[in-house]
């Protein structure tokens, strides 16, 4: 189905597949939402397998994935590795409290934790703590070395609290897609 728009030929699928931004979020149609749901669960599905599940050609799936990556909807394609399988036997949530709340201190700390291999995730938060870090270590001795280094490199840390994870009940990055397809 082709038509003309300002003297150029356009196809209906191209108009429908273009994303728009609404309230700071990229507009996702039902097919995009279904593709995102599937690749979150298994990013090793081929374009042909995805296409069969969403009633779209493999090249159509590839175009949508490329667009979703370009627009930052898909941030990264990763494999989630079991910490215990590689000897990271201890997981902690570390609450960081600063002496003072200044932008330069916060920015410096953000840059610093991005380079720390022990830090799996870091969150700048509201509430009493300033940051919450998800940290892994081989053992408690290694964790102690990490905390000493963290405190020595960040003199503005007033204190830190450690919560040791006893059991990882759920882990992942899965986001529900159902509400996005309604736009």
Secondary structure by P-SEA (a helix, b strand, c coil): cccccccbbbbaaaaaabbbbccccccccaaaaaaaaaaaacccccaaaaaaaacccaaaaaaaaaaaaaaccccbbbbbbcccccccccccbbbbbbccccaaaaaaaaaaaaaccccccccccccccccccccccccaaaaaaaaaaaaaacccccbbbbbbbcccccccccccccccccc
